[in-house]
Every structure is written in structure tokens, then in C-alpha cells.
Amino acid sequence: MREIVKRYPKDGVTVVWQPGLCVHSQVCFHGLPSVFDPRKRPWVDMDGASVEAIVAQVRRCPSGALSLATGEPLEPPANASITASKNGPYLVRGDVEIVKPDGRVERKSSCALCRCGHSGNKPYCDGSHAKVGFEG
């Protein structure tokens, strides 16, 4: 599977979008529709709001599909937490390392992990739980 990564820069901050991690929670779209509109191409309009508003909204992304890149490292949350979302993925917040089956290590400050077993992008959720009617 080819990993797609899109970058949207503005005033020293870059929004990074990794669609393979998206669980389609629509938190971005409902929280800041002037910037995040999946009906448009490109779907991220960095001129739609202030950098501060965009940064705040990106930090609400439950899956980590949207993240931030700056010239300086961002501080991740101090403590890790895992929340089982209703009929959906495990939502992980905090500084964690994900060790993939091939041994690669990925550092995340937020991500959504598959709970239904049907994701095509394991260990990450790809929204398959909605298609298969997962309850849990």
C-alpha cells in the first residue's frame, strides 16, 4: 500500500494530512469548515482561518491523520491515554511508539487503532468498522 502524505503550509506551520490514517470522524470538517471541506479540491484551504484556529482544530483530530509540522518540535501530551470509542476504534492520545509487524517503529502523539479487525491499514483504523456494522 502506497502511503500518501499531503502538506499544506501557512506562516511557518504546515498541516500534514495522511489519508491512510483517517477514520472519517468529520471532527475537522464540523469544527472548521472554512478550512476543511472534503467536497473541494484541495480539501484543505489554509486561507480559511487564522493559523491559531487551524492549529487548534488539527490538534482535535482523533486519528492523527491531520498533524502539524513546524520548524520546532511540538510538545505531545505528557500522559498517554486510550479510549474505546463507541462502535469504533481505540483513540490513543499521548507520546507512544507503535511497533509494526515488520519491526518499524512509528512515534505518534495521537492515532486511532483498529478494534473491529477489518481495517486494511492495520494496526490503524481505516473506517471499516462502519461498513461491517461493528458494535462494541
C-alpha positions as CSV (number, residue, x, y, z in Angstrom):
1,M,0.0,0.0,0.0
2,R,1.4,3.4,-1.1
3,E,1.5,5.9,1.8
4,I,0.0,9.3,0.7
5,V,1.1,12.4,2.6
6,K,-0.1,15.9,1.7
7,R,1.3,19.1,3.1
8,Y,-0.4,22.5,3.4
9,P,1.8,25.3,4.6
10,K,1.0,28.7,6.1
11,D,3.1,31.2,8.1
12,G,5.7,28.7,9.4
13,V,3.2,25.9,10.2
14,T,2.4,23.0,7.9
15,V,-0.7,20.9,8.2
16,V,0.2,17.3,7.3
17,W,-2.6,15.0,6.0
18,Q,-2.2,11.2,5.9
19,P,-5.4,9.9,4.4
20,G,-4.4,6.3,5.2
21,L,-4.9,7.1,8.9
22,C,-8.2,8.9,8.6
23,V,-11.2,7.3,10.3
24,H,-13.7,9.9,8.8
25,S,-14.9,11.2,12.1
26,Q,-15.5,14.6,10.5
27,V,-14.1,16.4,13.5
28,C,-12.1,18.6,11.2
29,F,-14.9,19.4,8.8
30,H,-17.5,20.2,11.5
31,G,-15.0,22.1,13.7
32,L,-13.6,24.4,11.0
33,P,-15.5,24.0,7.7
34,S,-13.9,27.2,6.3
35,V,-10.6,25.3,6.2
36,F,-11.5,21.6,5.9
37,D,-14.1,20.8,3.2
38,P,-13.9,17.3,1.7
39,R,-16.2,18.4,-1.2
40,K,-13.4,20.8,-2.5
41,R,-10.1,20.1,-4.1
42,P,-7.7,20.7,-2.4
43,W,-9.9,19.9,0.6
44,V,-7.7,22.0,2.9
45,D,-7.8,25.8,2.5
46,M,-5.1,27.3,4.7
47,D,-6.5,30.8,3.9
48,G,-9.9,29.9,5.5
49,A,-8.9,30.8,9.1
50,S,-6.0,32.0,11.3
51,V,-3.0,29.8,11.9
52,E,-4.1,29.6,15.6
53,A,-7.5,28.3,14.7
54,I,-6.1,25.8,12.3
55,V,-3.6,24.5,14.8
56,A,-6.3,24.2,17.5
57,Q,-8.5,22.2,15.1
58,V,-5.8,19.9,13.8
59,R,-4.9,19.0,17.4
60,R,-8.5,17.7,17.8
61,C,-8.1,15.1,15.1
62,P,-8.8,11.8,16.9
63,S,-6.8,9.6,14.4
64,G,-3.7,11.6,13.8
65,A,-4.5,11.8,10.1
66,L,-4.1,15.5,10.5
67,S,-0.9,16.6,12.2
68,L,1.4,19.7,12.4
69,A,4.9,20.2,11.2
70,T,6.8,23.3,12.3
71,G,10.4,24.3,12.5
72,E,10.3,23.3,16.2
73,P,9.1,20.0,17.7
74,L,5.6,20.1,19.1
75,E,5.1,19.0,22.7
76,P,3.0,15.9,22.9
77,P,0.6,15.3,25.8
78,A,2.5,14.2,28.9
79,N,0.5,11.1,29.6
80,A,-0.8,8.5,27.3
81,S,-4.5,7.5,27.3
82,I,-6.5,5.0,25.3
83,T,-10.3,5.4,24.8
84,A,-12.5,2.8,23.2
85,S,-14.9,4.8,21.0
86,K,-18.5,3.5,20.7
87,N,-18.6,1.1,17.8
88,G,-15.3,2.4,16.6
89,P,-11.5,2.5,17.1
90,Y,-9.3,2.8,20.1
91,L,-8.3,6.5,20.3
92,V,-4.8,6.9,21.5
93,R,-3.5,10.2,22.9
94,G,0.0,10.8,24.2
95,D,3.6,10.1,23.3
96,V,3.5,6.5,22.1
97,E,5.5,4.2,19.9
98,I,3.7,1.8,17.5
99,V,5.8,-1.2,16.6
100,K,4.6,-2.5,13.2
101,P,4.8,-6.3,12.4
102,D,7.8,-5.7,10.2
103,G,9.7,-4.1,13.2
104,R,9.4,-0.5,12.0
105,V,8.7,1.9,14.9
106,E,6.4,4.9,14.4
107,R,6.1,7.7,17.0
108,K,2.7,9.2,17.4
109,S,1.0,11.8,19.7
110,S,-2.4,10.6,18.6
111,C,-3.8,7.8,16.5
112,A,-6.8,5.5,16.0
113,L,-6.2,1.8,16.3
114,C,-8.5,-0.8,14.7
115,R,-10.8,-2.6,17.1
116,C,-13.0,-4.4,14.6
117,G,-10.3,-6.4,12.8
118,H,-11.4,-5.4,9.3
119,S,-9.0,-2.4,8.7
120,G,-7.0,-2.6,5.5
121,N,-4.4,-0.5,7.2
122,K,-3.7,-2.4,10.5
123,P,-2.9,-1.5,13.2
124,Y,-4.6,1.7,12.3
125,C,-8.4,2.2,11.8
126,D,-9.5,3.0,8.2
127,G,-13.2,3.3,9.0
128,S,-14.1,-0.3,8.1
129,H,-16.0,-0.7,11.3
130,A,-18.8,1.4,9.9
131,K,-19.0,-0.7,6.7
132,V,-19.1,-4.1,8.6
133,G,-21.5,-2.9,11.3
134,F,-19.1,-3.4,14.2
135,E,-20.6,-3.0,17.6
136,G,-18.5,-2.8,20.7
